[in-house]
Amino acid sequence: MRIGIIGGTGALGKGLASRMIKTGFEVFIGSRKQDSAISAALSLGLKEENGGLNYDVASKCDLGIITVPFSSQTETLKGLIEPLKNKILIDATVPLIPPKVMRVQLPKEGCAALKAQMILDESTQVVSAFQNISAELLQSDAMIDCDVLVCGDKKAAREEVISLINKIGLTGWHAGPLCNSAAAEALTSILIAINKNHEIKHSGIKITGV
Ligand SMILES: NC(=O)c1ccc[n+]([C@@H]2O[C@H](COP(=O)([O-])OP(=O)(O)OC[C@H]3O[C@@H](n4cnc5c(N)ncnc54)[C@H](OP(=O)(O)O)[C@@H]3O)[C@@H](O)[C@H]2O)c1
């Protein structure tokens, strides 16, 4: 499976890419700038041709992942409607509005993932995941004891994303329809508050009672 990471030059994009590359997936790193994409691809041990403009990466991938700041989610997705048709797009966007990142501030659409689905074609299946996992941990070789909540309106699409998550050594959970992503996105502000108040670096979530 060819995975295209939109905004893959950033912290989360590189973290996810490194775990996926280790697992053997073919990963393409997207950016607004060709040079940045290529240097990020090379830094991950990929070939030059694995870095490209977001549009080209969205075109050649089988499954996309968007890892850009909330403030640029809309503009980025508006430019990718065509190449993302008939594909699954994993949205990791957390609607953080600096400086009050410890405060839950969901958008009027309900959450960032719903906003993404409203922008994209109906043939694109948005599935949200990875909002509660530290990019720094993903970039390291550490074992990650954090689960991943997976929200999406189609069970088959969630299943595909959970399978990908499990293959990279994490545990993904069916967390219901896309609107439930509001809870996963909101949890990130809670985790940031826990990190700050308890002086820990990478708090995460774990499903118990299994
Ligand atoms: N960092 C974490 O630990 C973490 C964890 C879970 C979820 N998240 C969420 O994942 C998303 C990405 O987080 P991040 O920390 O990886 O972000 P980041 O490093 O700040 O940015 C990621 C990439 O987004 C692109 N970008 C920045 N500004 C842009 C703009 N105005 N228009 C289009 N593209 C722009 C940049 O790529 P180019 O300049 O190369 O185009 C950048 O490398 C965010 O929504 C965040 O809330 C982050």
The ligand as an SDF file (V2000), in Angstrom:
LIG
                    3D

 48 52  0  0  0  0  0  0  0  0999 V2000
    2.9550   17.0580   17.1840 N   0  0  0  0  0  0  0  0  0  0  0  0
    2.2500   16.1450   17.8260 C   0  0  0  0  0  0  0  0  0  0  0  0
    2.7300   15.5240   18.8010 O   0  0  0  0  0  0  0  0  0  0  0  0
    0.8370   15.8290   17.3670 C   0  0  0  0  0  0  0  0  0  0  0  0
    0.1980   14.7180   17.9190 C   0  0  0  0  0  0  0  0  0  0  0  0
   -1.0850   14.4030   17.4990 C   0  0  0  0  0  0  0  0  0  0  0  0
   -1.7330   15.2090   16.5550 C   0  0  0  0  0  0  0  0  0  0  0  0
   -1.0800   16.3000   16.0600 N   0  0  0  0  0  0  0  0  0  0  0  0
   -1.7860   17.1100   15.0560 C   0  0  0  0  0  0  0  0  0  0  0  0
   -1.2300   16.7810   13.7940 O   0  0  0  0  0  0  0  0  0  0  0  0
   -1.1360   17.9450   12.9780 C   0  0  0  0  0  0  0  0  0  0  0  0
    0.3270   18.1600   12.5960 C   0  0  0  0  0  0  0  0  0  0  0  0
    1.0650   18.3950   13.7560 O   0  0  0  0  0  0  0  0  0  0  0  0
    2.6450   18.7040   13.6790 P   0  0  0  0  0  0  0  0  0  0  0  0
    3.1070   18.9060   15.0450 O   0  0  0  0  0  0  0  0  0  0  0  0
    3.2820   17.6770   12.8060 O   0  0  0  0  0  0  0  0  0  0  0  0
    2.6060   20.1140   12.9060 O   0  0  0  0  0  0  0  0  0  0  0  0
    3.8090   20.9580   12.3120 P   0  0  0  0  0  0  0  0  0  0  0  0
    5.0890   20.2160   12.4400 O   0  0  0  0  0  0  0  0  0  0  0  0
    3.7270   22.3300   12.8940 O   0  0  0  0  0  0  0  0  0  0  0  0
    3.3690   21.1140   10.7800 O   0  0  0  0  0  0  0  0  0  0  0  0
    3.2780   20.0080    9.9110 C   0  0  0  0  0  0  0  0  0  0  0  0
    3.4610   20.4640    8.4910 C   0  0  0  0  0  0  0  0  0  0  0  0
    2.3450   21.2430    8.0710 O   0  0  0  0  0  0  0  0  0  0  0  0
    2.7520   22.0600    6.9970 C   0  0  0  0  0  0  0  0  0  0  0  0
    2.2240   23.4090    7.1720 N   0  0  0  0  0  0  0  0  0  0  0  0
    2.5240   24.3050    8.1410 C   0  0  0  0  0  0  0  0  0  0  0  0
    1.8660   25.4590    7.9400 N   0  0  0  0  0  0  0  0  0  0  0  0
    1.1360   25.2820    6.8220 C   0  0  0  0  0  0  0  0  0  0  0  0
    0.2580   26.1280    6.0780 C   0  0  0  0  0  0  0  0  0  0  0  0
   -0.0150   27.3760    6.4610 N   0  0  0  0  0  0  0  0  0  0  0  0
   -0.3270   25.6070    4.9510 N   0  0  0  0  0  0  0  0  0  0  0  0
   -0.0660   24.3470    4.5650 C   0  0  0  0  0  0  0  0  0  0  0  0
    0.7910   23.5070    5.2120 N   0  0  0  0  0  0  0  0  0  0  0  0
    1.3640   23.9790    6.3340 C   0  0  0  0  0  0  0  0  0  0  0  0
    4.2820   22.1390    7.0140 C   0  0  0  0  0  0  0  0  0  0  0  0
    4.7610   21.4560    5.8600 O   0  0  0  0  0  0  0  0  0  0  0  0
    5.4870   22.2290    4.6310 P   0  0  0  0  0  0  0  0  0  0  0  0
    6.0130   23.5440    5.1550 O   0  0  0  0  0  0  0  0  0  0  0  0
    6.5730   21.2870    4.2630 O   0  0  0  0  0  0  0  0  0  0  0  0
    4.4340   22.3770    3.6040 O   0  0  0  0  0  0  0  0  0  0  0  0
    4.6390   21.3930    8.2690 C   0  0  0  0  0  0  0  0  0  0  0  0
    5.8560   20.6750    8.1760 O   0  0  0  0  0  0  0  0  0  0  0  0
   -1.7390   19.0950   13.7710 C   0  0  0  0  0  0  0  0  0  0  0  0
   -3.0750   19.2680   13.4240 O   0  0  0  0  0  0  0  0  0  0  0  0
   -1.5830   18.6110   15.2150 C   0  0  0  0  0  0  0  0  0  0  0  0
   -2.5530   19.1710   16.0690 O   0  0  0  0  0  0  0  0  0  0  0  0
    0.1900   16.6100   16.4160 C   0  0  0  0  0  0  0  0  0  0  0  0
  1  2  1  0
  2  3  2  0
  2  4  1  0
  4  5  1  0
  4 48  2  0
  5  6  2  0
  6  7  1  0
  7  8  2  0
  8  9  1  0
  8 48  1  0
  9 10  1  0
  9 46  1  0
 10 11  1  0
 11 12  1  0
 11 44  1  0
 12 13  1  0
 13 14  1  0
 14 15  2  0
 14 16  1  0
 14 17  1  0
 17 18  1  0
 18 19  2  0
 18 20  1  0
 18 21  1  0
 21 22  1  0
 22 23  1  0
 23 24  1  0
 23 42  1  0
 24 25  1  0
 25 26  1  0
 25 36  1  0
 26 27  1  0
 26 35  1  0
 27 28  2  0
 28 29  1  0
 29 30  1  0
 29 35  2  0
 30 31  1  0
 30 32  2  0
 32 33  1  0
 33 34  2  0
 34 35  1  0
 36 37  1  0
 36 42  1  0
 37 38  1  0
 38 39  2  0
 38 40  1  0
 38 41  1  0
 42 43  1  0
 44 45  1  0
 44 46  1  0
 46 47  1  0
M  CHG  2   8   1  16  -1
M  END
$$$$
